[in-house]
Amino acid sequence: MAEPFQRYKCLNCGMIYDEALGLPEEDIAPGTRWAAVPDDWICPECGSEKRDFTLIDRA
């Protein structure tokens, strides 16, 4: 059974990365797991690094 998709939040601006939705406008397809997002990716909202995101609970 596949793991459920998770969401990650930027600690600086609050932008949410949802694995289920991806970020097509950033060339990250829906269903892309956080671990598969490149380590040099930056937040499109504020320019923070990937390490500035934290896992949040799904509502």
N, CA, C and O atoms as a MOPAC input file, in Angstrom:
PM7 MOZYME 1SCF
protein

 N      0.84200 1    -1.19600 1     0.00000 1
 C      0.00000 1     0.00000 1     0.00000 1
 C      0.87900 1     1.24900 1     0.00000 1
 O      1.84900 1     1.33400 1     0.75300 1
 N      0.54100 1     2.19600 1    -0.83200 1
 C      1.32500 1     3.42800 1    -0.94900 1
 C      1.14300 1     4.31900 1     0.27200 1
 O      0.07000 1     4.38200 1     0.87400 1
 N      2.20500 1     4.99000 1     0.60900 1
 C      2.14300 1     5.95100 1     1.71500 1
 C      1.24900 1     7.12300 1     1.30500 1
 O      1.24600 1     7.51600 1     0.13900 1
 N      0.48900 1     7.68400 1     2.25100 1
 C     -0.33600 1     8.85200 1     1.91100 1
 C      0.55500 1    10.05600 1     1.58900 1
 O      1.67800 1    10.16900 1     2.08200 1
 N      0.03700 1    10.93400 1     0.76600 1
 C      0.77400 1    12.15000 1     0.45400 1
 C      0.84800 1    13.03300 1     1.69200 1
 O     -0.04000 1    13.01100 1     2.54400 1
 N      1.91600 1    13.80500 1     1.77300 1
 C      2.11400 1    14.69500 1     2.91300 1
 C      2.24700 1    16.12700 1     2.43000 1
 O      2.38400 1    16.39200 1     1.23600 1
 N      2.20200 1    17.05700 1     3.39900 1
 C      2.35300 1    18.47800 1     3.08700 1
 C      3.50100 1    19.04500 1     3.91100 1
 O      3.76300 1    18.61000 1     5.03200 1
 N      4.16800 1    20.01500 1     3.33100 1
 C      5.29900 1    20.67700 1     3.96600 1
 C      5.08300 1    22.17700 1     3.90200 1
 O      4.59100 1    22.69900 1     2.90200 1
 N      5.45300 1    22.87300 1     4.97900 1
 C      5.21100 1    24.30900 1     5.08900 1
 C      6.52100 1    25.06900 1     5.21400 1
 O      7.40700 1    24.67600 1     5.97300 1
 N      6.63800 1    26.15700 1     4.46700 1
 C      7.80200 1    27.03500 1     4.57500 1
 C      7.73000 1    27.75500 1     5.91700 1
 O      6.71800 1    28.37500 1     6.24200 1
 N      8.78800 1    27.67100 1     6.68000 1
 C      8.82000 1    28.30400 1     7.99700 1
 C      8.92500 1    29.82100 1     7.91100 1
 O      8.68400 1    30.51700 1     8.89700 1
 N      9.28200 1    30.33500 1     6.74100 1
 C      9.46800 1    31.78100 1     6.59700 1
 C      8.25000 1    32.51100 1     6.04200 1
 O      7.95500 1    33.62800 1     6.46700 1
 N      7.53500 1    31.89300 1     5.09500 1
 C      6.39900 1    32.59800 1     4.49600 1
 C      5.07300 1    31.84900 1     4.62300 1
 O      4.01300 1    32.42000 1     4.37100 1
 N      5.12600 1    30.57600 1     5.01300 1
 C      3.89700 1    29.80800 1     5.17900 1
 C      3.40600 1    29.10400 1     3.92800 1
 O      2.35400 1    28.46600 1     3.96400 1
 N      4.13200 1    29.20000 1     2.82100 1
 C      3.73800 1    28.51000 1     1.59600 1
 C      3.69400 1    27.00600 1     1.85700 1
 O      4.55200 1    26.46900 1     2.55700 1
 N      2.70400 1    26.33600 1     1.29900 1
 C      2.52400 1    24.90100 1     1.49700 1
 C      2.91700 1    24.15200 1     0.22200 1
 O      2.47800 1    24.49900 1    -0.87400 1
 N      3.75200 1    23.11800 1     0.38200 1
 C      4.01800 1    22.17800 1    -0.70700 1
 C      3.22600 1    20.91900 1    -0.39600 1
 O      3.45700 1    20.26600 1     0.62200 1
 N      2.29900 1    20.58400 1    -1.26900 1
 C      1.45600 1    19.40300 1    -1.12000 1
 C      1.92700 1    18.37000 1    -2.14500 1
 O      1.86900 1    18.61500 1    -3.35000 1
 N      2.39300 1    17.21600 1    -1.66200 1
 C      2.90500 1    16.18500 1    -2.56800 1
 C      1.86100 1    15.76300 1    -3.59900 1
 O      2.20500 1    15.47400 1    -4.74500 1
 N      0.60400 1    15.72500 1    -3.20500 1
 C     -0.45200 1    15.30100 1    -4.12100 1
 C     -0.60200 1    16.27000 1    -5.29000 1
 O     -0.88300 1    15.85500 1    -6.41500 1
 N     -0.41200 1    17.55900 1    -5.02200 1
 C     -0.60100 1    18.58900 1    -6.03800 1
 C      0.67000 1    18.92900 1    -6.79200 1
 O      0.62000 1    19.35800 1    -7.94400 1
 N      1.82500 1    18.73300 1    -6.13300 1
 C      3.08600 1    19.15700 1    -6.73800 1
 C      3.07300 1    20.66100 1    -6.95900 1
 O      2.29500 1    21.38200 1    -6.33500 1
 N      3.93000 1    21.12400 1    -7.84300 1
 C      3.96000 1    22.54200 1    -8.23800 1
 C      4.21700 1    22.58200 1    -9.74800 1
 O      5.33600 1    22.85600 1   -10.18100 1
 N      3.18300 1    22.30800 1   -10.54400 1
 C      3.38200 1    22.26000 1   -11.99500 1
 C      4.02900 1    23.51700 1   -12.56300 1
 O      4.79600 1    23.43900 1   -13.52300 1
 N      3.72900 1    24.67200 1   -11.98100 1
 C      4.31900 1    25.91800 1   -12.46500 1
 C      5.83000 1    25.98700 1   -12.19400 1
 O      6.53000 1    26.81900 1   -12.77000 1
 N      6.32300 1    25.10900 1   -11.31600 1
 C      7.75600 1    25.00200 1   -11.01400 1
 C      8.33800 1    23.70900 1   -11.62000 1
 O      9.43800 1    23.28800 1   -11.26000 1
 N      7.59600 1    23.09700 1   -12.52800 1
 C      7.99700 1    21.83500 1   -13.17700 1
 C      8.12500 1    20.66900 1   -12.19600 1
 O      8.94800 1    19.77300 1   -12.38500 1
 N      7.29600 1    20.69400 1   -11.14100 1
 C      7.23600 1    19.58400 1   -10.18700 1
 C      5.84600 1    18.97000 1   -10.33800 1
 O      4.84100 1    19.56400 1    -9.94600 1
 N      5.81100 1    17.77000 1   -10.91400 1
 C      4.54300 1    17.12400 1   -11.25900 1
 C      3.73700 1    16.72800 1   -10.02200 1
 O      4.30900 1    16.45100 1    -8.96800 1
 N      2.39900 1    16.70200 1   -10.15200 1
 C      1.57100 1    16.17400 1    -9.07200 1
 C      2.03000 1    14.76500 1    -8.70700 1
 O      2.37900 1    13.96800 1    -9.57800 1
 N      2.02400 1    14.47300 1    -7.41700 1
 C      2.45100 1    13.16100 1    -6.93800 1
 C      3.93600 1    13.08300 1    -6.62500 1
 O      4.42400 1    12.02600 1    -6.22300 1
 N      4.67000 1    14.18600 1    -6.80200 1
 C      6.10100 1    14.19800 1    -6.51300 1
 C      6.32800 1    14.27300 1    -5.01400 1
 O      5.92400 1    15.23300 1    -4.35700 1
 N      6.97500 1    13.25700 1    -4.48600 1
 C      7.28100 1    13.21400 1    -3.04800 1
 C      8.32400 1    14.27600 1    -2.69800 1
 O      9.15500 1    14.64700 1    -3.52700 1
 N      8.26700 1    14.75100 1    -1.46700 1
 C      9.18600 1    15.78000 1    -0.98900 1
 C     10.63600 1    15.35500 1    -1.17500 1
 O     11.47800 1    16.17100 1    -1.54900 1
 N     10.93000 1    14.09200 1    -0.91700 1
 C     12.29900 1    13.59400 1    -1.05900 1
 C     12.79100 1    13.69600 1    -2.49800 1
 O     13.99900 1    13.75700 1    -2.72800 1
 N     11.88400 1    13.71400 1    -3.47000 1
 C     12.25800 1    13.79200 1    -4.87900 1
 C     12.41800 1    15.23200 1    -5.38200 1
 O     12.91300 1    15.46100 1    -6.48500 1
 N     11.99400 1    16.19500 1    -4.56200 1
 C     12.19800 1    17.59700 1    -4.92300 1
 C     13.69700 1    17.88400 1    -4.78400 1
 O     14.29100 1    17.55000 1    -3.75900 1
 N     14.31200 1    18.49300 1    -5.79200 1
 C     15.76500 1    18.71800 1    -5.72500 1
 C     16.18300 1    19.49900 1    -4.47500 1
 O     15.47300 1    20.39700 1    -4.02400 1
 N     17.34000 1    19.14400 1    -3.93100 1
 C     17.83400 1    19.80500 1    -2.72200 1
 C     18.12800 1    21.28300 1    -2.93900 1
 O     18.13100 1    22.05700 1    -1.98200 1
 N     18.37900 1    21.68900 1    -4.18800 1
 C     18.67000 1    23.09500 1    -4.45100 1
 C     17.41900 1    23.89800 1    -4.82800 1
 O     17.51800 1    25.06500 1    -5.20700 1
 N     16.25800 1    23.27700 1    -4.72400 1
 C     14.99400 1    23.96400 1    -4.99400 1
 C     14.78800 1    25.05700 1    -3.96100 1
 O     15.15600 1    24.89200 1    -2.79700 1
 N     14.20100 1    26.17000 1    -4.37800 1
 C     13.89500 1    27.25100 1    -3.44000 1
 C     12.41100 1    27.58100 1    -3.49300 1
 O     11.74900 1    27.37800 1    -4.51000 1
 N     11.91000 1    28.08500 1    -2.39500 1
 C     10.50300 1    28.45800 1    -2.28400 1
 C     10.18100 1    29.54100 1    -3.31700 1
 O     10.84900 1    30.57400 1    -3.35900 1
 N      9.16500 1    29.31100 1    -4.14700 1
 C      8.82100 1    30.30900 1    -5.16000 1
 C      8.20100 1    31.57300 1    -4.56700 1
 O      8.13200 1    32.60500 1    -5.23600 1
 N      7.75100 1    31.49500 1    -3.31600 1
 C      7.12200 1    32.64400 1    -2.67400 1
 C      8.13800 1    33.59200 1    -2.03700 1
 O      7.99700 1    34.81100 1    -2.13700 1
 N      9.16800 1    33.03300 1    -1.37700 1
 C     10.07800 1    33.89500 1    -0.61100 1
 C     11.56500 1    33.62000 1    -0.83400 1
 O     12.41100 1    34.35500 1    -0.32500 1
 N     11.89000 1    32.57300 1    -1.58700 1
 C     13.28900 1    32.28600 1    -1.86600 1
 C     14.00100 1    31.47400 1    -0.79600 1
 O     15.22200 1    31.32700 1    -0.84700 1
 N     13.26000 1    30.94500 1     0.17200 1
 C     13.87100 1    30.11200 1     1.20600 1
 C     14.31500 1    28.78000 1     0.62400 1
 O     13.80400 1    28.34100 1    -0.40600 1
 N     15.25700 1    28.14900 1     1.28200 1
 C     15.76400 1    26.85500 1     0.84200 1
 C     14.83100 1    25.72700 1     1.26400 1
 O     13.98800 1    25.89700 1     2.14600 1
 N     14.99300 1    24.58300 1     0.62600 1
 C     14.17100 1    23.40800 1     0.92900 1
 C     14.25700 1    23.03700 1     2.41300 1
 O     13.27100 1    22.58900 1     2.99900 1
 N     15.42000 1    23.22200 1     3.01200 1
 C     15.59700 1    22.87100 1     4.43200 1
 C     14.76300 1    23.75100 1     5.36400 1
 O     14.63200 1    23.44200 1     6.54800 1
 N     14.20100 1    24.83900 1     4.84300 1
 C     13.36500 1    25.73000 1     5.64700 1
 C     11.89700 1    25.31200 1     5.64300 1
 O     11.03500 1    26.06300 1     6.09900 1
 N     11.61200 1    24.11700 1     5.13200 1
 C     10.25000 1    23.58600 1     5.14200 1
 C     10.14200 1    22.50900 1     6.21500 1
 O     11.10800 1    21.80200 1     6.50100 1
 N      8.96400 1    22.39600 1     6.80000 1
 C      8.73300 1    21.37900 1     7.82200 1
 C      7.45600 1    20.61500 1     7.49400 1
 O      6.51700 1    21.16500 1     6.92000 1
 N      7.43700 1    19.35400 1     7.86300 1
 C      6.26700 1    18.51100 1     7.65800 1
 C      5.12500 1    19.01500 1     8.52600 1
 O      5.31400 1    19.31300 1     9.70500 1
 N      3.94000 1    19.10600 1     7.93500 1
 C      2.75700 1    19.46600 1     8.70900 1
 C      1.73800 1    18.34500 1     8.59100 1
 O      1.77900 1    17.55700 1     7.64700 1
 N      0.83500 1    18.27600 1     9.54100 1
 C     -0.20000 1    17.24300 1     9.52800 1
 C     -1.24800 1    17.58100 1     8.47500 1
 O     -1.56600 1    18.74000 1     8.20900 1
 N     -1.75700 1    16.52000 1     7.90000 1
 C     -2.88500 1    16.68700 1     6.98900 1
 C     -4.14200 1    16.91200 1     7.80300 1
 O     -4.35200 1    16.27100 1     8.83300 1
 N     -4.96600 1    17.81700 1     7.34100 1
 C     -6.22100 1    18.12300 1     8.05100 1
 C     -7.30500 1    17.13600 1     7.67000 1
 O     -8.42800 1    17.23200 1     8.16400 1

